[in-house]
Amino acid sequence: MMDSRKEKTDSPRLTCRDPEGRARLMPDVDLMAAIERLCQIEERGMGVLIMPRAEQQVRITEALKRKWKERRSGNASQ
């Protein structure tokens, strides 16, 4: 079994808090990587939950990813 302290040092930080205490993603962290890591944490405690995604949800997710990438690329050019 893996030592939890070793796991903490081997995995990069995904989140941080701003000066007001609100949760934020670390700079250059992929949102999907952060969600995947959250799933791993929850699965360790509660087991795996697999639900098929509806086609509409797949389209919404892809549209949100495109908008997020557009915003990120727009912010980088400013």
C-alpha positions as CSV (number, residue, x, y, z in Angstrom):
1,M,0.0,0.0,0.0
2,M,1.3,3.5,-0.9
3,D,2.3,5.8,1.9
4,S,-0.1,8.8,1.8
5,R,2.7,11.2,2.6
6,K,4.7,10.0,-0.3
7,E,1.7,10.4,-2.6
8,K,1.2,13.9,-1.5
9,T,4.8,14.9,-2.4
10,D,4.7,13.0,-5.7
11,S,1.5,14.6,-7.0
12,P,1.5,18.3,-7.9
13,R,-0.8,20.7,-6.2
14,L,-4.0,21.3,-8.2
15,T,-5.7,24.0,-6.1
16,C,-4.8,27.0,-3.9
17,R,-6.7,29.7,-2.2
18,D,-6.8,33.4,-3.1
19,P,-6.2,36.1,-0.4
20,E,-10.0,36.1,0.3
21,G,-9.9,32.3,1.0
22,R,-11.8,31.2,-2.2
23,A,-10.6,28.0,-3.8
24,R,-8.8,28.3,-7.2
25,L,-7.0,26.1,-9.6
26,M,-3.2,26.5,-9.6
27,P,-1.9,28.3,-12.7
28,D,-1.6,26.0,-15.7
29,V,-3.6,23.2,-14.2
30,D,-5.9,21.4,-16.6
31,L,-9.5,21.4,-15.2
32,M,-10.1,17.8,-16.4
33,A,-6.9,16.7,-14.6
34,A,-8.2,18.3,-11.4
35,I,-11.5,16.6,-11.7
36,E,-9.8,13.3,-12.4
37,R,-7.8,13.7,-9.2
38,L,-10.9,14.5,-7.2
39,C,-12.5,11.3,-8.6
40,Q,-9.5,9.3,-7.5
41,I,-9.8,10.7,-4.0
42,E,-13.5,10.0,-3.8
43,E,-13.1,6.5,-5.2
44,R,-10.6,5.7,-2.6
45,G,-13.1,6.5,0.1
46,M,-16.4,5.5,-1.4
47,G,-15.8,3.2,-4.4
48,V,-16.1,3.7,-8.1
49,L,-19.3,5.2,-9.6
50,I,-19.6,4.9,-13.3
51,M,-22.5,6.6,-15.1
52,P,-23.0,6.7,-18.8
53,R,-23.1,10.2,-20.2
54,A,-26.0,11.3,-22.2
55,E,-25.1,12.6,-25.7
56,Q,-26.4,16.0,-24.8
57,Q,-24.1,16.2,-21.9
58,V,-21.1,15.2,-24.1
59,R,-22.0,18.1,-26.5
60,I,-22.3,20.5,-23.6
61,T,-19.0,19.4,-22.1
62,E,-17.2,19.9,-25.4
63,A,-18.7,23.3,-25.9
64,L,-17.7,24.4,-22.4
65,K,-14.1,23.1,-23.0
66,R,-13.9,25.2,-26.2
67,K,-15.2,28.3,-24.5
68,W,-12.7,27.8,-21.6
69,K,-9.8,27.4,-24.1
70,E,-10.9,30.5,-25.9
71,R,-11.0,32.5,-22.7
72,R,-7.6,31.1,-21.6
73,S,-6.0,31.9,-25.0
74,G,-7.6,35.4,-25.0
75,N,-6.2,36.1,-21.5
76,A,-2.7,35.0,-22.5
77,S,-2.6,37.5,-25.4
78,Q,-3.5,40.4,-23.1
